[in-house]
Amino acid sequence: MAVFSWTHDWDASLDEEPATLRAEFGDGYAQVVAAGINCNPRKWAITFNNREEAEINKIVAFLRANYLGFDWTDPDGQPGRWECKSWQSVRQKALLKSLSADFEEVFGR
């Protein structure tokens, strides 16, 4: 499996939203359960600011080729399987670019 190995900026942010199944009953009563065994995938927003254009182009090429899945160790040191459904690159100035990407943990691939 492809491994994402570039070092991102320190300002990475983690978003977690556990998936649940909820049944509403009368009088405000509700029953809530986890939606499966892998119900809390991690989502990381990472950035690569003011990098050489060649480095950003290599990262983009990797993401284009491996957006359905790759191995990566998150900023907390936890390895996992990830996919990247979206990324944005911005030309800062001559030969400098920035990139932001959203990595979402996937299971069973």
CORCOR-V222785 format. One record per backbone hydrogen bond with DSSP energy under -0.5 kcal/mol. NH is the residue of the N-H (numbers start at 1). CO is the residue of the C=O. Records with the same first field share a line. If there is no record, write none. Layout:
NH=CO + CO
This chain:
4=71
5=3
8=6
9=47
12=10
13=45
15=43
17=41
19=39
21=33
23=31
24=22
25=29
28=25
29=26
31=23
33=21
35=19
36=34
39=36
43=15
44=103
45=13
46=44 + 101
48=99
51=97
53=95
55=52
56=52
57=53
58=54
59=55
60=56
61=57
62=58
63=59
64=60
65=61
66=62
67=63
69=66
70=82
71=2
72=80
74=72 + 78
77=74
79=77
80=72
82=70
83=104
84=67
85=83 + 102
86=102
88=100
90=98
92=90 + 96
93=96
96=93
97=51
98=90
99=48
100=88
101=46
102=86
103=44 + 101
104=83
105=42
106=81
